[in-house]
Amino acid sequence: MSCSPFDLKDYYFEELGGPERNEMEAHVAQCRACREELQRLRLTGTTLLSLREEEIPRRIAFVSDPVFEPSPWRRWWSGFWNTPARLGFGSAALVSAALVVFALVRPAPVIQYAQAPAPAVQTASAPTALPPADMQARIDQAADRAVAARTKQLVDDLAAERQKLLLVAAELDFASRREQVRTVADLGYGPPRPAGEAK
Amino acid sequence: MIFRAVEDGDLIRQASRGNVEAFNLLVSRWEKRVYNYLLRLTANREDALDLTQDVFLKAYQNLRKLDDAARFAPWLYRIAHNEAYSMFRKRRPESDVADLPPAATDEGITVGGSPVFPVELSLAVASALERLSPEQREAVTLKIYQGFKFEEMAEILSCPVSTVKSRLYTALELLKTELAPIEARGVS
């Protein structure tokens, strides 16, 4: 256990601040045990320093070859893109520019609805004007024709539906009769069975 | 004409603009220290030299990412630390790097020809360092031999300052015990 106010090794390695160092100096001057411990540390340090540094066997030098030397522009460019933040910002700017260019070069597609072919009347000569009476007569005629055609269509549809219903009714009647015959047969009515046949 | 010492910061700024000669000057200032740091970690001169070259190549490639030139030393040693441990993992992928024993060397790490300290003292120190765990040895290397502050060591090793201090102080206690007989014979 050390009686010093601070770590003696910190003091030996000169890692203490000014006030602490002064305090330690005063303590070491008075404390024999700490003085001896400090002396042992210094002796160990001196012993360790007996192992001198060696000279490097071969000097290291780099050669600048103009062939491999990057141009100032390349150095600036590589230095500019050296940081990830710049790289990310540049990538985002590039994507944004690409989107803008794409939007300008290729505008949004216009949805074109299918249009009915223009009537031949429009492409042909302009229609001749009719008197209102004739126009009304023609409209009435056209309406009558349309109503007659529609009525005929309905009558035909009704007849077809009636035919279908009749067929269905006949099917039902046939099925009902067949069911009745089967019921009578199950009750044992019918022609006599041959003799000896088991019931 | 005014002469002034060219600071590392000036060289770093010029090198980051593509001035290879400025970077070579920077390398000449730091290569010995980085080599010795890696030599302590690997205990192998060839590995240390190869790793030193890789460290400076990687440093040149990433120099623009260094925001504060004043933090060059911890940044460079961080690269060296990563390169060394990457090599350890490649060689022993099946085991944890922290559990790796120090590389056994027959000759130890010799002193660079200084007559002041005997060879046996250097061998004893090298042997004592090799008995430490890799983390403890690295902490001792960064503090004793490279002179980094605790905050810088924490940055290099990517761990809290408390962890750095714990590793270093535990290593110092072990080294005191290991080196006590040598010290008793007289090292001044």
Boltz contact constraints between the chains, C-beta under 6 A:
constraints:
  - contact:
      token1: [A, 9]
      token2: [B, 169]
      max_distance: 6.0
  - contact:
      token1: [A, 15]
      token2: [B, 150]
      max_distance: 6.0
  - contact:
      token1: [A, 43]
      token2: [B, 183]
      max_distance: 6.0
  - contact:
      token1: [A, 44]
      token2: [B, 175]
      max_distance: 6.0
  - contact:
      token1: [A, 44]
      token2: [B, 176]
      max_distance: 6.0
  - contact:
      token1: [A, 46]
      token2: [B, 187]
      max_distance: 6.0
  - contact:
      token1: [A, 47]
      token2: [B, 179]
      max_distance: 6.0
  - contact:
      token1: [A, 47]
      token2: [B, 183]
      max_distance: 6.0
  - contact:
      token1: [A, 47]
      token2: [B, 187]
      max_distance: 6.0
  - contact:
      token1: [A, 48]
      token2: [B, 125]
      max_distance: 6.0
  - contact:
      token1: [A, 48]
      token2: [B, 144]
      max_distance: 6.0
  - contact:
      token1: [A, 50]
      token2: [B, 117]
      max_distance: 6.0
  - contact:
      token1: [A, 50]
      token2: [B, 121]
      max_distance: 6.0
  - contact:
      token1: [A, 50]
      token2: [B, 122]
      max_distance: 6.0
  - contact:
      token1: [A, 50]
      token2: [B, 125]
      max_distance: 6.0
  - contact:
      token1: [A, 51]
      token2: [B, 122]
      max_distance: 6.0
  - contact:
      token1: [A, 51]
      token2: [B, 125]
      max_distance: 6.0
  - contact:
      token1: [A, 52]
      token2: [B, 111]
      max_distance: 6.0
  - contact:
      token1: [A, 52]
      token2: [B, 112]
      max_distance: 6.0
  - contact:
      token1: [A, 52]
      token2: [B, 114]
      max_distance: 6.0
  - contact:
      token1: [A, 53]
      token2: [B, 36]
      max_distance: 6.0
  - contact:
      token1: [A, 54]
      token2: [B, 112]
      max_distance: 6.0
  - contact:
      token1: [A, 56]
      token2: [B, 31]
      max_distance: 6.0
  - contact:
      token1: [A, 56]
      token2: [B, 32]
      max_distance: 6.0
  - contact:
      token1: [A, 56]
      token2: [B, 35]
      max_distance: 6.0
  - contact:
      token1: [A, 57]
      token2: [B, 49]
      max_distance: 6.0
  - contact:
      token1: [A, 60]
      token2: [B, 27]
      max_distance: 6.0
  - contact:
      token1: [A, 60]
      token2: [B, 31]
      max_distance: 6.0
  - contact:
      token1: [A, 60]
      token2: [B, 53]
      max_distance: 6.0
  - contact:
      token1: [A, 60]
      token2: [B, 56]
      max_distance: 6.0
  - contact:
      token1: [A, 61]
      token2: [B, 24]
      max_distance: 6.0
  - contact:
      token1: [A, 62]
      token2: [B, 20]
      max_distance: 6.0
  - contact:
      token1: [A, 62]
      token2: [B, 24]
      max_distance: 6.0
  - contact:
      token1: [A, 64]
      token2: [B, 20]
      max_distance: 6.0
  - contact:
      token1: [A, 75]
      token2: [B, 18]
      max_distance: 6.0
  - contact:
      token1: [A, 79]
      token2: [B, 64]
      max_distance: 6.0
  - contact:
      token1: [A, 82]
      token2: [B, 64]
      max_distance: 6.0
